Amino acid sequence: MKYHKFYPILDSSNLLSNAVILGVKFVQLRLKNVSIKKIEEEIFLSKKICLQNNAQLIVNDYWEEALKQGCDFVHLGQEDLLEADISYLKKKKIKIGVSTHDEEELDKALSINPEYIALGPIWETKLKKMKWKPQGLSRLKIWKKKIGRTPLVAIGGLNIERAKSALKSGADIVSVVTDITLSEDPKKSIIRWLDEIR
């Protein structure tokens, strides 16, 4: 897989469009608490802008809607792994990224031969309450040894300086949410990330 180190996770096609036009090439659409109709609209718009700008769209959770829209990459959490039709996704050659937080989850993720494995939260995150304590940089090094050539995504509480530390500690990709979505100027934040994380 050709991946890019900077992997923003965004909550609207509008923000995703801005990011892709600015030069983001690897981006996730993560929608929460919206209707199926809205999900379908957002995936449609996001896919269109990514195709126009040669960017890879990853759809979080909603694998069935992603398939209907002709998307080729989904991100699944551990609960989604239990519910998703993994064999069907594989048959359709859909790429899958998976979230992990502990050894048991890592084993489950590796069993489906994912496109990448995400570990988090590396630092405490404002995004949501997590039952897991911050993993820290040392866990990134352990995970990278375990997964070998599979790309490792660091997520959770990242800013640019922390992202650089994560990359030095074994992460291949750094994923950011709130440093962009909660920024007073998301566009400016995206430009700064693109300048710093290449």
Secondary structure, DSSP 8 states (H G I E B T S, - for coil): ----SEEEEES-HHHHHHHHHHT--EEEE---S--HHHHHHHHHHHHHHHHHTT-EEEEES-HHHHHHTT--EEEE-HHHHHHS-HHHHHHTT-EEEEEE-SHHHHHHHHHT--SEEEE--SS--SSS--SS---HHHHHHHHHHHHTTS-EEEESS--HHHHHHHHHTT-SEEEESHHHHTSSSHHHHHHHHHHH--
